[in-house]
Amino acid sequence: MPNLATKRQSPVKFLIAAAVIFCTVAWLAVSGARDTKSYYVTISELQAMGSGAYSKNLRVAGNVEPGTIQRNGPNAEFTLIEQGKTVKVSYVGSEPPPDTFKDDAQALAIGTFGRDGTFHATQLQAKCASKYAPAKPGEAPTGNTAPMGMKT
């Protein structure tokens, strides 16, 4: 008759396996969160960060300086301006820039700051500068102002 004590598995092996799995999942969660975290900074703050800016994922916003957009297929190079401060941006992303990405549009570039002084963006968001802005007091509204359902 076989000895039941020799066939019984030791719980230590299961505890070690569970600890290894738990540590692996915890490490993946922490490193994934660290890699996807991005800080919002102004152009002035970016320029004041020094070498600390090179190791972080950042979000930088500003207006697209007129005449600086250079498109190359789905990629673009342009300059953001904010309160007289500028930063050159090189966008290389999986999608082309949005339709609202034009001169004077507000843009948000997400990526990293390079040692060459260029912000290397992998994501780009843009908001049209005037298309959706309300009319100024005393001015007539622009665009289609007819009530919905009516043709102009």
Secondary structure, 3 states (H helix, E strand, C coil): CCCHHHHCCCHHHHHHHHHHHHHHHHHHHHHHHHHHCCEEECHHHHHHCHHHHHHCCEEEEEEECCCCCEEECCEEEEEEEECCEEEEEEECCCCCCCCCCCCCCEEEEEEEECCCCEEEEEEEEEECCCCCCCCCCCCCCCCCCCCCCCCC
